Amino acid sequence: MSVTIFYIMSIIVSILAFLFAAWLYGWVRKQPSTNKRIIEVGELIRNGAATFLNKEYRVLARFAGAAAILIFIFLPSPVWTGNISKNITMAIAYIAGTVFSAVAGKIGMSIATIANTKAAEAAMKGIKPSFMTGFRGGAVMGMAVVGSSLLGVTAILLATNNTTALLGFSFGASSLALFAKAGGGIFTKTADISADLVGKVELGIPEDDPRNPAVIADNVGDNVGDVAGMGADLFDSHVASMSAALVIAVALDRVSRGTVNASMVLCYAALGLLSSIIGVSMARIGKNGDPTKALNNSTYVTTGIYAVLTLLATIAFKFEWRIWGACIAGLLTGVIIGIASDYFTNDLRKPVQYVARASKSGPAFTILSGISYALLSVLPSMIGIAFASLIAYKLCDPIGDGYAMFGISMSAVGMLSIVGMVISNDAYGPIVDNARGLAEMGNLGEDVLKVTDELDSAGNTVKAITKGFAIAAAGLTVIALLGAFISEVNTAALELGVEGLKGFDIMNPLVFFGMLVGAAIPLVFSSMLMLGVDRNAQRMVQEIHRQFDEITGLKEGKEGVKPEYDKCIEIATSGAIKELIPAGLMAIGFTLIVGFVGGVQAIGGFLAGNIVSGLLFALFMSNAGGLWDNSKKYVEAGNEGGKGSDAHKAAVVGDTVGDPFKDTAGPSINTQITVVSLISSLFSVLFLTFSIF
């Protein structure tokens, strides 16, 4: 059985995804949009989002250029000692990873800023047309991101037949995702916090009141953070999972002198995208249906389709059943983690309702109860990741040496197999959130607001689930990348005639040193991002106060008086770009320092500490933010005193604290742990040959 069949299969399915995305794009554009006020505001959001992304990408292009030069000089080995063609290949693969990731984010944001206006107007006809517009808008991004990642990985491997170049491609995707997610997260939460604190808490005006100078920046932020940023993040996770699996698969195939393991990775990844295409095309909602149920059902249907297709492929191509079992274990774990996140963030469940009730006693109890539940929410997900790893390891260990770690990598591939559907659900959230704001600014009436509120609530719930899914998937992926790191070290050790790695003994002081430093990095990284939001939001709050004080008639809503929206957009943009680089460079810098101080043993400990600490904090912050957000919406729906009550003000404070938790630091940590894992693999030869201890 030739691996060429599966290269062709991957390319065909990728092209099919692009064609389906183009059809969905056209369908969304054809939806009616006639309200002049909505078109005007939608244009402001679209221009603001495009301006930010262009400025951010210019900064990141300079960073990527500098990184590509360093990669050319040092990787896979210093240019003066090795084969220059390999260094050129590595640099090109890195640049390709950044470009693919950037294009995926740009496509997603482009459709999101069209779909929001269409969904707002569709809400006048009812929940069904508005839901379908929002969901299909999000699905454009889902198809584009996964199609790009599958095509990119296939093309790099086909062109180079070099798994180290594949890690370079993955590092390009990860490094851009790290900064895009951090920058987008700082932008969106700067605007969101400022708009809420001045608008809701101080002045008691509605969430998307057009008098608020930060309201357009808030809507822009939904797109640059939750669409472009999350798209780059999940593109990175998908590429990293496939890359880690292929690195191990090719090493195993080299021993057995076959191609069955690499074939299996490509086959299962292609079938995952095909399942998402089928799942998205089947997604429906009734005339008075429940949008949360519709989104979740789409995920379950896609999961079932994938399980059946991979089962048939395993039979047809005589793949190893144990590896299929590991893949399905990862897939089911993703669903379980989604259910756990739903329990702690859905306003139909007790935790959210309890936090809303506690808010009647003041914001201190909102924070205390929310943090307590968020800490509790970490356990099911961590157990899920642990069990998926353990099941995959034990299932595949009997196959032979090296297959246990391959099983874990295939578990990650399984969990991320339906990522096309996951991204579709995730991008739906900011689209309908914007639609809700546009409906209010366009004065479409209470009935339309009720529809968009229901769609927005579903988006928040599903967004919390997809964030948990993305974090868990990153967890399994980086465990697989740890295996890829060991594989790269051992390959280099064999060539150099030195001892390789079998594992890491935590009683070894080098390993323990690395573990302690690695565990601290996610905390410092989160602190830097949230302080960036804090500084930026304080500047914007001052600007909002200035406008309300100086623009006559703005506070009263006098006809013809408009705020200076662009000033707030500029503050969010300049602040985000200023703050996004230092946190990422800190994480990269410490990885290199630990590697050159303690060598590969210290890096093994560093990665273990970083993975465990990062997963804990990412899950905690993601669930805390979702819990506080939906507690606020639960109060706003008329519970525990409703809008304007003391409980509402306390819930808004909780949501304000949770915003940078769930949309800035939390989801950026999973990208951070992927980046340091990839750097460790790429620099493994240098760490093996140059270290102080």
C-alpha positions as CSV (number, residue, x, y, z in Angstrom):
1,M,0.0,0.0,0.0
2,S,1.6,3.3,-1.2
3,V,1.4,6.5,0.9
4,T,0.9,8.4,-2.4
5,I,-2.8,7.4,-2.3
6,F,-3.2,9.2,1.0
7,Y,-1.3,12.3,-0.2
8,I,-3.8,12.5,-3.1
9,M,-6.7,11.8,-0.8
10,S,-5.6,14.7,1.5
11,I,-5.2,17.1,-1.4
12,I,-8.6,16.2,-2.9
13,V,-10.4,16.6,0.5
14,S,-8.6,20.0,1.1
15,I,-9.8,21.3,-2.3
16,L,-13.3,20.0,-1.6
17,A,-13.2,22.0,1.7
18,F,-12.2,25.2,-0.2
19,L,-15.0,24.7,-2.8
20,F,-17.5,24.2,0.0
21,A,-16.2,27.3,1.8
22,A,-16.6,29.3,-1.4
23,W,-20.2,28.1,-1.7
24,L,-21.0,29.1,1.9
25,Y,-19.3,32.5,1.4
26,G,-21.5,33.1,-1.6
27,W,-24.6,32.0,0.2
28,V,-24.0,34.3,3.1
29,R,-23.3,37.3,0.8
30,K,-26.6,36.7,-1.0
31,Q,-28.6,37.2,2.2
32,P,-30.5,40.5,2.2
33,S,-29.1,43.6,3.9
34,T,-31.2,46.8,3.5
35,N,-31.1,48.7,6.8
36,K,-28.9,51.7,6.2
37,R,-27.9,52.1,9.8
38,I,-26.8,48.5,10.1
39,I,-24.8,48.7,6.8
40,E,-23.1,51.9,8.1
41,V,-22.1,50.4,11.5
42,G,-21.2,47.1,9.8
43,E,-18.8,49.1,7.6
44,L,-17.2,50.7,10.6
45,I,-16.6,47.3,12.2
46,R,-15.3,45.9,9.0
47,N,-12.8,48.8,8.5
48,G,-11.7,48.8,12.1
49,A,-11.0,45.0,12.0
50,A,-9.1,45.2,8.7
51,T,-7.0,48.2,10.0
52,F,-6.0,46.3,13.1
53,L,-5.2,43.1,11.3
54,N,-3.1,44.9,8.7
55,K,-1.1,46.7,11.4
56,E,-0.7,43.5,13.4
57,Y,0.4,41.5,10.4
58,R,3.0,44.1,9.4
59,V,4.5,43.8,12.9
60,L,4.4,40.0,12.8
61,A,5.9,40.0,9.3
62,R,9.0,41.7,10.6
63,F,9.2,39.2,13.5
64,A,8.7,36.3,11.1
65,G,11.4,37.7,8.8
66,A,13.9,38.0,11.7
67,A,12.9,34.5,13.0
68,A,13.4,33.0,9.5
69,I,16.9,34.4,9.3
70,L,17.8,32.9,12.7
71,I,16.3,29.6,11.6
72,F,18.3,29.6,8.4
73,I,21.5,30.2,10.4
74,F,21.0,27.7,13.1
75,L,18.4,25.0,12.1
76,P,18.4,22.0,11.7
77,S,22.2,22.5,12.4
78,P,24.4,25.7,12.2
79,V,24.7,26.6,8.6
80,W,28.5,26.5,8.7
81,T,28.6,22.9,9.8
82,G,25.8,21.3,7.8
83,N,24.0,21.1,4.5
84,I,22.9,24.6,3.5
85,S,19.9,23.3,1.5
86,K,18.4,21.8,4.7
87,N,18.6,25.2,6.4
88,I,17.0,26.9,3.4
89,T,14.2,24.3,3.4
90,M,13.6,24.9,7.1
91,A,13.4,28.6,6.7
92,I,10.9,28.3,3.8
93,A,8.8,25.8,5.7
94,Y,8.7,28.3,8.7
95,I,7.6,31.2,6.5
96,A,5.0,28.9,4.8
97,G,3.5,28.1,8.2
98,T,3.1,31.8,9.1
99,V,1.6,32.7,5.7
100,F,-0.9,29.8,5.8
101,S,-1.9,30.8,9.4
102,A,-2.3,34.5,8.5
103,V,-4.4,33.8,5.4
104,A,-6.7,31.5,7.4
105,G,-7.3,34.2,10.0
106,K,-7.9,36.8,7.3
107,I,-10.5,34.7,5.5
108,G,-12.3,34.1,8.7
109,M,-12.5,37.7,9.7
110,S,-13.5,38.8,6.2
111,I,-16.6,36.6,6.2
112,A,-17.4,37.3,9.9
113,T,-17.7,41.0,9.2
114,I,-20.1,40.3,6.4
115,A,-22.2,37.6,8.2
116,N,-22.8,39.9,11.2
117,T,-24.9,42.4,9.3
118,K,-26.7,39.6,7.4
119,A,-27.5,37.8,10.7
120,A,-28.8,41.0,12.3
121,E,-31.3,41.6,9.5
122,A,-32.2,37.9,9.2
123,A,-33.3,38.0,12.9
124,M,-36.3,40.1,11.8
125,K,-37.6,37.0,10.1
126,G,-37.0,34.7,13.1
127,I,-34.4,32.6,14.8
128,K,-33.9,30.0,12.0
129,P,-32.6,32.4,9.2
130,S,-30.4,34.3,11.6
131,F,-28.9,31.1,13.0
132,M,-28.2,29.7,9.6
133,T,-26.5,32.9,8.5
134,G,-24.3,33.0,11.6
135,F,-23.5,29.4,11.5
136,R,-22.7,29.2,7.8
137,G,-20.6,32.4,8.2
138,G,-18.6,30.6,10.9
139,A,-18.4,27.5,8.7
140,V,-16.5,29.4,6.0
141,M,-13.7,29.8,8.5
142,G,-13.9,26.2,9.7
143,M,-13.5,24.9,6.2
144,A,-10.8,27.4,5.2
145,V,-8.7,26.8,8.4
146,V,-8.7,23.0,8.3
147,G,-8.4,22.8,4.5
148,S,-5.3,25.1,4.8
149,S,-3.8,23.1,7.6
150,L,-4.3,19.7,5.9
151,L,-3.1,21.0,2.5
152,G,-0.1,22.7,4.1
153,V,1.1,19.7,6.0
154,T,0.6,17.4,3.0
155,A,2.4,19.8,0.6
156,I,5.4,20.3,3.0
157,L,5.8,16.5,3.6
158,L,5.3,15.7,-0.1
159,A,7.8,18.4,-1.2
160,T,10.6,17.8,1.3
161,N,10.0,14.2,2.7
162,N,11.5,15.7,5.8
163,T,9.6,15.6,9.2
164,T,12.0,18.3,10.7
165,A,10.8,20.7,8.0
166,L,7.3,19.8,9.0
167,L,8.1,20.9,12.6
168,G,9.4,24.1,11.0
169,F,6.1,24.6,9.3
170,S,4.2,23.9,12.5
171,F,6.5,26.4,14.4
172,G,5.6,29.1,11.8
173,A,1.9,28.4,12.4
174,S,2.3,28.4,16.2
175,S,4.5,31.5,16.5
176,L,2.0,33.5,14.4
177,A,-0.9,32.1,16.3
178,L,0.7,33.0,19.6
179,F,1.0,36.6,18.7
180,A,-2.3,36.8,16.8
181,K,-4.2,35.3,19.7
182,A,-2.4,37.5,22.3
183,G,-2.8,40.7,20.2
184,G,-6.5,40.0,19.3
185,G,-7.2,39.1,22.9
186,I,-5.7,42.3,24.3
187,F,-7.6,44.4,21.7
188,T,-11.0,42.7,22.3
189,K,-10.9,42.8,26.1
190,T,-9.6,46.4,26.2
191,A,-12.7,47.5,24.4
192,D,-15.1,45.1,26.1
193,I,-14.0,46.0,29.6
194,S,-14.0,49.7,28.9
195,A,-17.4,49.7,27.3
196,D,-19.0,47.7,30.1
197,L,-17.4,49.6,33.0
198,V,-18.4,53.0,31.8
199,G,-21.6,52.1,30.0
200,K,-23.3,49.5,32.2
201,V,-21.8,50.1,35.6
202,E,-21.3,53.9,35.7
203,L,-24.1,55.2,33.4
204,G,-26.5,52.2,33.3
205,I,-26.9,52.3,29.5
206,P,-27.5,49.2,27.4
207,E,-24.6,46.9,26.3
208,D,-24.5,48.1,22.7
209,D,-25.8,51.6,23.0
210,P,-24.5,53.7,20.1
211,R,-23.7,56.6,22.5
212,N,-20.9,54.6,24.0
213,P,-17.6,55.6,22.2
214,A,-16.1,52.1,22.8
215,V,-19.0,50.1,21.3
216,I,-17.6,49.8,17.8
217,A,-14.2,48.9,19.1
218,D,-15.9,46.2,21.2
219,N,-17.5,44.7,18.1
220,V,-14.3,45.0,16.2
221,G,-12.6,43.1,19.0
222,D,-15.0,40.1,18.6
223,N,-13.6,39.7,15.1
224,V,-9.9,40.2,15.7
225,G,-9.8,38.1,18.9
226,D,-12.5,35.4,18.6
227,V,-12.4,35.0,14.8
228,A,-8.9,35.8,13.4
229,G,-7.1,34.9,16.7
230,M,-9.0,31.7,17.4
231,G,-8.7,30.6,13.8
232,A,-4.9,31.0,14.0
233,D,-4.9,29.1,17.3
234,L,-6.9,26.1,16.1
235,F,-5.0,26.1,12.8
236,D,-1.8,25.8,14.9
237,S,-3.3,23.0,17.1
238,H,-4.4,21.0,14.0
239,V,-1.0,21.4,12.3
240,A,0.9,20.6,15.5
241,S,-1.1,17.4,16.1
242,M,-0.6,16.1,12.6
243,S,3.1,17.1,12.6
244,A,3.8,15.4,15.9
245,A,2.0,12.2,14.7
246,L,3.9,12.2,11.4
247,V,7.3,12.7,13.0
248,I,6.7,9.6,15.2
249,A,5.0,7.7,12.3
250,V,7.9,8.3,9.9
251,A,10.4,7.2,12.5
252,L,8.4,4.0,13.1
253,D,8.0,3.4,9.3
254,R,11.8,3.8,8.9
255,V,12.3,0.9,11.3
256,S,9.7,-1.3,9.6
257,R,10.6,-0.1,6.1
258,G,7.0,0.6,5.2
259,T,4.6,3.6,5.1
260,V,1.6,2.3,6.9
261,N,1.8,4.7,9.9
262,A,2.3,7.9,7.9
263,S,-0.6,6.7,5.7
264,M,-2.8,6.3,8.7
265,V,-2.2,9.8,9.9
266,L,-3.0,11.3,6.5
267,C,-6.0,9.1,6.0
268,Y,-7.6,9.9,9.5
269,A,-6.9,13.6,9.2
270,A,-8.5,13.8,5.7
271,L,-11.5,11.8,6.9
272,G,-11.9,14.3,9.8
273,L,-12.2,17.2,7.4
274,L,-14.6,15.2,5.2
275,S,-16.7,14.5,8.3
276,S,-16.8,18.2,9.1
277,I,-17.9,19.0,5.6
278,I,-20.8,16.5,5.8
279,G,-21.6,17.7,9.4
280,V,-21.8,21.4,8.4
281,S,-23.9,20.7,5.3
282,M,-26.4,18.8,7.5
283,A,-26.7,21.4,10.3
284,R,-30.3,22.6,10.7
285,I,-32.5,24.3,13.3
286,G,-36.3,24.3,13.5
287,K,-38.5,27.5,13.2
288,N,-38.5,27.9,17.0
289,G,-35.5,25.6,17.7
290,D,-32.9,25.8,20.4
291,P,-29.6,27.2,18.9
292,T,-27.4,25.6,21.6
293,K,-29.0,22.2,20.9
294,A,-28.5,22.6,17.2
295,L,-24.8,23.5,17.5
296,N,-24.2,20.6,19.9
297,N,-26.1,18.1,17.7
298,S,-24.0,19.2,14.7
299,T,-20.9,18.3,16.8
300,Y,-22.3,14.9,17.8
301,V,-23.3,14.1,14.2
302,T,-19.9,14.9,12.9
303,T,-18.3,12.8,15.7
304,G,-20.4,9.8,14.7
305,I,-19.7,10.3,11.0
306,Y,-15.9,10.4,11.7
307,A,-16.0,7.2,13.9
308,V,-17.8,5.3,11.1
309,L,-15.6,6.6,8.3
310,T,-12.4,5.8,10.2
311,L,-13.8,2.3,11.1
312,L,-14.4,1.6,7.4
313,A,-11.0,2.9,6.4
314,T,-9.3,0.7,9.1
315,I,-11.1,-2.3,7.7
316,A,-10.4,-1.4,4.0
317,F,-6.7,-0.5,4.4
318,K,-6.0,-3.1,7.1
319,F,-4.8,-0.4,9.6
320,E,-3.9,-1.4,13.2
321,W,-7.1,-1.6,15.3
322,R,-5.3,-0.5,18.5
323,I,-4.3,2.8,16.9
324,W,-7.9,3.3,15.7
325,G,-9.0,2.7,19.3
326,A,-6.5,5.4,20.5
327,C,-7.8,7.8,17.9
328,I,-11.4,7.2,19.0
329,A,-10.4,7.6,22.7
330,G,-9.2,11.1,21.9
331,L,-12.3,11.9,19.9
332,L,-14.6,10.8,22.8
333,T,-12.5,12.7,25.3
334,G,-13.0,15.9,23.3
335,V,-16.8,15.4,23.6
336,I,-16.6,14.6,27.3
337,I,-14.5,17.7,28.0
338,G,-17.1,19.7,26.0
339,I,-19.9,18.4,28.2
340,A,-17.9,19.2,31.4
341,S,-17.3,22.8,30.1
342,D,-21.0,23.1,29.3
343,Y,-22.0,22.1,32.8
344,F,-19.9,24.8,34.4
345,T,-20.7,27.6,31.9
346,N,-24.3,27.0,30.7
347,D,-26.9,29.3,32.3
348,L,-29.3,26.3,32.5
349,R,-27.0,24.7,35.0
350,K,-26.5,25.2,38.8
351,P,-23.0,26.8,38.8
352,V,-24.0,29.8,36.7
353,Q,-27.3,30.2,38.5
354,Y,-25.5,30.0,41.9
355,V,-23.0,32.7,40.9
356,A,-25.9,34.9,39.7
357,R,-27.6,34.4,43.1
358,A,-24.4,35.2,45.0
359,S,-24.1,38.4,43.0
360,K,-27.0,39.8,45.0
361,S,-24.6,40.0,48.0
362,G,-22.0,42.1,46.0
363,P,-19.1,41.6,43.6
364,A,-16.8,40.0,46.1
365,F,-19.2,37.0,46.3
366,T,-19.4,37.0,42.5
367,I,-15.7,36.7,42.2
368,L,-15.3,34.2,45.1
369,S,-18.0,31.8,43.9
370,G,-16.9,32.0,40.3
371,I,-13.3,31.3,41.0
372,S,-14.4,28.3,43.2
373,Y,-16.5,26.7,40.5
374,A,-13.8,27.4,37.9
375,L,-11.2,25.6,40.0
376,L,-13.6,22.7,40.4
377,S,-14.2,22.6,36.6
378,V,-10.6,21.8,35.9
379,L,-10.7,18.3,37.3
380,P,-13.0,16.6,34.8
381,S,-11.0,17.9,31.8
382,M,-7.7,17.0,33.3
383,I,-8.9,13.5,34.1
384,G,-10.2,13.3,30.5
385,I,-6.8,14.2,29.1
386,A,-5.1,11.9,31.5
387,F,-7.4,9.0,30.6
388,A,-7.1,9.6,26.9
389,S,-3.3,9.5,27.2
390,L,-3.3,6.4,29.4
391,I,-5.8,4.5,27.2
392,A,-3.9,5.4,24.0
393,Y,-0.6,4.4,25.6
394,K,-1.8,1.1,27.0
395,L,-3.7,0.2,23.8
396,C,-0.7,0.8,21.5
397,D,2.2,-0.3,23.7
398,P,1.9,-4.0,22.8
399,I,2.3,-3.2,19.1
400,G,6.0,-2.5,19.6
401,D,8.7,-0.1,20.7
402,G,7.7,3.6,20.1
403,Y,4.0,2.8,19.4
404,A,2.8,3.9,22.8
405,M,3.8,7.5,22.1
406,F,2.4,7.2,18.5
407,G,-0.9,6.1,20.1
408,I,-1.0,9.3,22.2
409,S,-0.2,11.4,19.1
410,M,-3.1,9.6,17.2
411,S,-5.4,10.3,20.2
412,A,-4.6,14.0,19.6
413,V,-5.3,13.6,15.9
414,G,-8.6,12.0,16.8
415,M,-9.6,14.8,19.2
416,L,-8.8,17.4,16.6
417,S,-10.3,15.4,13.7
418,I,-13.6,17.3,13.8
419,V,-11.9,20.7,14.3
420,G,-13.6,22.0,11.1
421,M,-17.0,21.7,13.0
422,V,-15.5,23.0,16.2
423,I,-14.2,26.2,14.4
424,S,-17.6,26.6,12.7
425,N,-19.3,26.6,16.1
426,D,-16.7,28.9,17.6
427,A,-16.8,31.5,14.8
428,Y,-20.6,31.5,15.0
429,G,-20.3,33.1,18.5
430,P,-18.7,36.5,17.6
431,I,-20.8,36.7,14.5
432,V,-24.1,36.6,16.4
433,D,-22.6,38.7,19.2
434,N,-22.0,41.4,16.6
435,A,-25.4,40.8,15.1
436,R,-26.9,41.5,18.6
437,G,-25.0,44.8,18.8
438,L,-26.0,45.8,15.2
439,A,-29.7,45.0,16.0
440,E,-29.6,47.4,18.9
441,M,-27.8,50.1,17.0
442,G,-30.1,49.7,14.1
443,N,-33.2,50.0,16.4
444,L,-34.7,46.8,15.1
445,G,-37.0,46.4,18.1
446,E,-37.3,44.2,21.2
447,D,-38.5,41.1,19.3
448,V,-35.3,41.1,17.2
449,L,-33.1,41.7,20.3
450,K,-34.8,38.7,21.9
451,V,-33.8,36.5,19.0
452,T,-30.2,37.8,18.9
453,D,-29.9,37.5,22.6
454,E,-30.9,33.8,22.4
455,L,-28.4,33.3,19.6
456,D,-25.7,35.1,21.5
457,S,-26.3,33.1,24.7
458,A,-25.9,29.9,22.6
459,G,-22.7,31.3,21.2
460,N,-21.3,32.0,24.6
461,T,-22.0,28.5,25.8
462,V,-20.6,26.8,22.8
463,K,-17.6,29.2,22.8
464,A,-16.8,28.0,26.3
465,I,-17.0,24.4,25.1
466,T,-14.8,25.0,22.1
467,K,-12.2,26.8,24.2
468,G,-12.1,23.8,26.6
469,F,-11.8,21.5,23.6
470,A,-9.0,23.6,22.1
471,I,-7.1,23.6,25.4
472,A,-7.6,19.8,25.9
473,A,-6.5,19.1,22.3
474,A,-3.4,21.2,22.8
475,G,-2.7,19.1,25.9
476,L,-2.7,15.9,24.0
477,T,-0.8,17.5,21.1
478,V,2.0,18.7,23.3
479,I,2.3,15.3,25.0
480,A,2.7,13.9,21.5
481,L,5.2,16.7,20.8
482,L,7.2,15.6,23.8
483,G,7.4,12.2,22.1
484,A,8.5,14.0,18.9
485,F,11.2,15.8,20.9
486,I,12.5,12.5,22.3
487,S,12.4,11.1,18.7
488,E,14.4,14.1,17.4
489,V,17.0,13.9,20.2
490,N,17.5,10.1,19.7
491,T,17.9,10.5,16.0
492,A,20.6,13.2,16.6
493,A,22.2,11.1,19.4
494,L,22.5,8.1,17.1
495,E,24.3,10.2,14.4
496,L,26.6,11.8,17.0
497,G,27.3,8.5,18.8
498,V,26.1,9.7,22.2
499,E,23.5,8.4,24.6
500,G,19.9,9.2,23.7
501,L,16.7,9.7,25.9
502,K,14.4,7.0,27.2
503,G,12.5,9.2,29.7
504,F,12.9,11.8,32.4
505,D,13.7,11.1,36.0
506,I,12.3,13.9,38.2
507,M,14.9,13.1,40.9
508,N,17.5,14.2,38.4
509,P,18.3,17.8,39.5
510,L,18.5,19.0,35.8
511,V,15.0,17.6,35.1
512,F,13.6,19.1,38.3
513,F,15.2,22.5,37.6
514,G,13.5,22.5,34.2
515,M,10.2,21.4,35.6
516,L,10.0,24.3,38.2
517,V,10.9,26.9,35.6
518,G,8.5,25.4,33.0
519,A,5.6,25.4,35.5
520,A,6.1,29.1,36.2
521,I,6.1,30.3,32.6
522,P,2.3,30.1,32.0
523,L,1.7,32.2,35.1
524,V,4.1,34.9,34.0
525,F,2.8,34.8,30.4
526,S,-0.8,35.2,31.7
527,S,0.2,38.1,33.9
528,M,1.9,40.0,31.1
529,L,-1.1,39.6,28.8
530,M,-3.7,40.6,31.5
531,L,-1.5,43.6,32.6
532,G,-1.5,44.6,29.0
533,V,-5.3,44.6,29.0
534,D,-5.4,46.4,32.3
535,R,-3.1,49.3,31.0
536,N,-4.9,49.5,27.7
537,A,-8.4,49.5,29.2
538,Q,-7.5,52.3,31.7
539,R,-6.4,54.5,28.7
540,M,-9.7,53.7,26.9
541,V,-11.8,54.5,30.0
542,Q,-10.2,57.9,30.2
543,E,-11.0,58.5,26.5
544,I,-14.6,57.5,27.0
545,H,-15.0,59.8,30.0
546,R,-13.4,62.6,27.9
547,Q,-15.9,62.2,25.1
548,F,-18.9,62.1,27.4
549,D,-17.6,65.3,29.2
550,E,-16.6,67.2,26.1
551,I,-19.1,66.2,23.3
552,T,-22.2,68.2,24.0
553,G,-25.4,66.1,23.9
554,L,-23.7,62.7,23.7
555,K,-24.7,61.4,27.1
556,E,-28.3,62.5,26.5
557,G,-28.4,60.9,23.1
558,K,-29.2,64.1,21.2
559,E,-30.1,63.4,17.5
560,G,-27.1,63.9,15.2
561,V,-24.5,63.7,17.9
562,K,-22.1,60.8,17.4
563,P,-19.1,59.7,19.5
564,E,-15.6,59.5,18.1
565,Y,-15.5,55.8,17.6
566,D,-12.1,55.8,15.8
567,K,-10.3,57.2,18.8
568,C,-11.2,54.1,20.9
569,I,-10.3,51.8,18.0
570,E,-6.9,53.5,17.7
571,I,-6.2,53.1,21.5
572,A,-7.1,49.4,21.4
573,T,-5.0,48.8,18.2
574,S,-1.8,50.6,19.3
575,G,-2.0,49.2,22.8
576,A,-2.5,45.6,21.6
577,I,0.4,45.8,19.1
578,K,2.6,47.3,21.8
579,E,1.8,44.6,24.3
580,L,1.6,41.4,22.1
581,I,5.3,40.8,21.5
582,P,7.0,40.8,25.0
583,A,4.9,37.9,26.5
584,G,5.6,35.6,23.5
585,L,9.4,36.5,23.5
586,M,9.5,35.8,27.2
587,A,8.2,32.2,26.7
588,I,10.5,31.6,23.8
589,G,13.5,33.1,25.6
590,F,13.2,31.0,28.7
591,T,12.9,27.8,26.6
592,L,16.2,28.6,25.0
593,I,17.9,29.6,28.3
594,V,16.8,26.3,30.0
595,G,17.9,24.3,27.0
596,F,21.4,25.8,26.8
597,V,21.8,25.7,30.6
598,G,20.6,22.2,31.4
599,G,20.5,20.4,28.0
600,V,17.9,17.9,26.8
601,Q,17.2,16.6,30.3
602,A,16.3,20.0,31.6
603,I,14.1,20.7,28.6
604,G,12.2,17.4,29.3
605,G,11.4,18.7,32.8
606,F,10.6,22.2,31.4
607,L,8.1,20.8,29.0
608,A,6.4,18.5,31.6
609,G,6.1,21.4,34.0
610,N,4.9,23.8,31.3
611,I,2.3,21.3,30.0
612,V,0.7,20.5,33.4
613,S,0.7,24.1,34.7
614,G,-0.4,25.5,31.4
615,L,-3.4,23.1,31.0
616,L,-4.5,23.8,34.6
617,F,-4.4,27.6,34.2
618,A,-5.9,27.6,30.7
619,L,-8.9,25.5,31.7
620,F,-9.4,27.4,34.9
621,M,-9.4,30.8,33.2
622,S,-11.4,29.8,30.2
623,N,-14.2,28.3,32.4
624,A,-14.1,31.1,34.9
625,G,-14.6,33.7,32.2
626,G,-17.5,31.7,30.5
627,L,-19.1,31.2,33.9
628,W,-19.1,34.9,34.8
629,D,-20.2,35.9,31.3
630,N,-23.3,33.7,31.4
631,S,-24.1,34.6,35.0
632,K,-24.3,38.2,33.8
633,K,-26.5,37.2,30.9
634,Y,-28.7,35.1,33.3
635,V,-29.3,38.2,35.4
636,E,-29.9,40.3,32.3
637,A,-32.6,37.8,31.2
638,G,-34.7,39.0,34.3
639,N,-33.4,36.7,37.0
640,E,-32.1,37.7,40.5
641,G,-33.3,41.3,40.0
642,G,-32.7,41.7,36.3
643,K,-31.0,44.7,34.6
644,G,-30.0,47.6,36.7
645,S,-30.2,45.7,40.0
646,D,-27.3,45.4,42.5
647,A,-26.9,41.7,41.3
648,H,-26.5,42.9,37.7
649,K,-23.8,45.5,38.6
650,A,-21.9,42.8,40.6
651,A,-22.3,40.3,37.7
652,V,-20.9,42.9,35.3
653,V,-17.9,43.3,37.5
654,G,-17.4,39.5,37.5
655,D,-17.7,39.4,33.7
656,T,-15.2,42.2,33.5
657,V,-12.7,40.2,35.5
658,G,-13.5,37.1,33.4
659,D,-13.0,38.8,30.1
660,P,-9.2,38.7,30.0
661,F,-9.3,35.3,31.7
662,K,-11.4,33.6,28.9
663,D,-10.5,35.7,25.8
664,T,-6.9,36.8,26.3
665,A,-4.8,34.7,28.7
666,G,-6.6,31.4,28.9
667,P,-6.8,30.5,25.2
668,S,-3.3,32.0,24.5
669,I,-1.7,29.5,27.0
670,N,-2.4,26.5,24.9
671,T,-0.6,28.2,22.0
672,Q,2.3,29.1,24.3
673,I,2.8,25.4,25.4
674,T,2.7,24.3,21.7
675,V,5.3,27.0,20.8
676,V,7.8,26.0,23.5
677,S,7.3,22.3,22.6
678,L,8.1,22.9,19.0
679,I,11.1,25.1,19.8
680,S,12.4,22.3,22.0
681,S,12.1,19.8,19.1
682,L,13.7,22.2,16.6
683,F,16.6,23.1,18.9
684,S,17.0,19.5,20.2
685,V,20.3,19.0,18.4
686,L,21.8,22.2,19.7
687,F,20.6,21.5,23.2
688,L,22.2,18.0,22.9
689,T,25.6,19.4,21.8
690,F,25.8,22.8,23.6
691,S,24.8,23.2,27.2
692,I,26.5,24.4,30.4
693,F,25.6,21.3,32.5
